[in-house]
Amino acid sequence: MTHIVLYEGPGAQSMQVDERLSLMSACLESGVRVEASNETEVDSDGPVCVIGYLDQDSAHSEKDNVQLFNLHELEQEEIIKAIEEKAQERKPWKPWFPVIDFDRCTNCMQCLTFCLFNVYGVENETITVANPNNCKTDCPACSRVCPEVAIMFPKYKAGPINGDEVNEQSLEREKMKVDISSLLGGDIYSALRTRSTESRTRFAKERDDERALKERQRCYKKLKEALDIPDSVLASLPDQDMIDMKRRAAMDDNQAEGGV
Amino acid sequence: MAEHKIVYCNCTYARIIEKDVKQAVLQALSETGVAFTAVPDLCEMAAQKDPELARLMSTGPVKLAACYKRAVKGLCHSSGVTWNDDDIEVINMRETDAEGVVKALLNTEALS
């Protein structure tokens, strides 16, 4: 991804503050990283656009990855348009995803079991956010069920979910450390979790997917109020076909690994 | 001139940092003419596993204007960036006013 350098070092005149600020803001709002720099060399192997009032004998390097935009020759609007075009190169992403605080995480895997959307995975026997794009925007439920308050959503409105320090007051206010089993009035969640674990390891033939889905939906509806799960998440619970597909994929994986 | 590197996160894709704070900090940095790097969103860099994040955070002392330190540290960890508490100072724009942020970025006084 291209990044921008606003260059005002040797061989270049200074910009007006408003001009510098305007270019800086245009880059950031377009999603492009920008540096204010006086260095003649660019410390990057990726594509770089250098913008400045460059003298004819400008000292700025002209490597293959560097494209110069001279404000003596181009209007600021033209350059901003070029920046916006460069911004089209950005890869799509979702700003809402969990971030694990490994100073608190005990690797209990509760989040892995809880999330229906395969956001979490395991790498080198450690919990990881494997599929951040699967996360449902505005759903902080896994953060609330984490027994160690180790899951953050930096874009969330309040602490400790947003990464603010953990304290008794915020734990109470945000309904953290929710005990799912007691919330559901028994062992429903535990049973689901056990069933899920068993199905992953031995794929019991007696498994009734439709019933399992209904149970999960019922549980999630019950959890909605306590965990602030948005309706859109409940609406996107996997359907029967998706469950079948996942089960087949898991069975294929299991057979490939020599399982039963 | 500051000896530490200055990094500013614009948190472009959410409205969790006051717009006035972000604008005032960016304006103040632009007025001083100090060298600094401004990124649209640290969350994006972490989500994309952008190698540039490591370059920004792992090469010498850094003062970073962003959000909560715990969140920033977690984002860095998720991208495999080594976190050095002695070298990285996070200034929280969600909790600090623009004047305080700029002071912390440009002076040597520590906030946390």
Boltz contact constraints between the chains, C-beta under 6 A:
constraints:
  - contact:
      token1: [A, 17]
      token2: [B, 30]
      max_distance: 6.0
  - contact:
      token1: [A, 17]
      token2: [B, 31]
      max_distance: 6.0
  - contact:
      token1: [A, 20]
      token2: [B, 30]
      max_distance: 6.0
  - contact:
      token1: [A, 21]
      token2: [B, 27]
      max_distance: 6.0
  - contact:
      token1: [A, 21]
      token2: [B, 30]
      max_distance: 6.0
  - contact:
      token1: [A, 28]
      token2: [B, 10]
      max_distance: 6.0
  - contact:
      token1: [A, 28]
      token2: [B, 12]
      max_distance: 6.0
  - contact:
      token1: [A, 28]
      token2: [B, 38]
      max_distance: 6.0
  - contact:
      token1: [A, 28]
      token2: [B, 40]
      max_distance: 6.0
  - contact:
      token1: [A, 31]
      token2: [B, 40]
      max_distance: 6.0
  - contact:
      token1: [A, 33]
      token2: [B, 39]
      max_distance: 6.0
  - contact:
      token1: [A, 34]
      token2: [B, 38]
      max_distance: 6.0
  - contact:
      token1: [A, 35]
      token2: [B, 37]
      max_distance: 6.0
  - contact:
      token1: [A, 36]
      token2: [B, 35]
      max_distance: 6.0
  - contact:
      token1: [A, 36]
      token2: [B, 36]
      max_distance: 6.0
  - contact:
      token1: [A, 37]
      token2: [B, 35]
      max_distance: 6.0
  - contact:
      token1: [A, 38]
      token2: [B, 35]
      max_distance: 6.0
  - contact:
      token1: [A, 91]
      token2: [B, 48]
      max_distance: 6.0
  - contact:
      token1: [A, 93]
      token2: [B, 44]
      max_distance: 6.0
  - contact:
      token1: [A, 93]
      token2: [B, 47]
      max_distance: 6.0
  - contact:
      token1: [A, 95]
      token2: [B, 13]
      max_distance: 6.0
  - contact:
      token1: [A, 95]
      token2: [B, 14]
      max_distance: 6.0
  - contact:
      token1: [A, 95]
      token2: [B, 43]
      max_distance: 6.0
  - contact:
      token1: [A, 99]
      token2: [B, 74]
      max_distance: 6.0
  - contact:
      token1: [A, 99]
      token2: [B, 75]
      max_distance: 6.0
  - contact:
      token1: [A, 101]
      token2: [B, 70]
      max_distance: 6.0
  - contact:
      token1: [A, 101]
      token2: [B, 74]
      max_distance: 6.0
  - contact:
      token1: [A, 102]
      token2: [B, 77]
      max_distance: 6.0
  - contact:
      token1: [A, 132]
      token2: [B, 47]
      max_distance: 6.0
  - contact:
      token1: [A, 152]
      token2: [B, 71]
      max_distance: 6.0
  - contact:
      token1: [A, 152]
      token2: [B, 74]
      max_distance: 6.0
  - contact:
      token1: [A, 154]
      token2: [B, 43]
      max_distance: 6.0
  - contact:
      token1: [A, 154]
      token2: [B, 67]
      max_distance: 6.0
  - contact:
      token1: [A, 154]
      token2: [B, 71]
      max_distance: 6.0
  - contact:
      token1: [A, 155]
      token2: [B, 14]
      max_distance: 6.0
  - contact:
      token1: [A, 155]
      token2: [B, 16]
      max_distance: 6.0
  - contact:
      token1: [A, 163]
      token2: [B, 68]
      max_distance: 6.0
  - contact:
      token1: [A, 163]
      token2: [B, 70]
      max_distance: 6.0
  - contact:
      token1: [A, 163]
      token2: [B, 71]
      max_distance: 6.0
  - contact:
      token1: [A, 164]
      token2: [B, 68]
      max_distance: 6.0
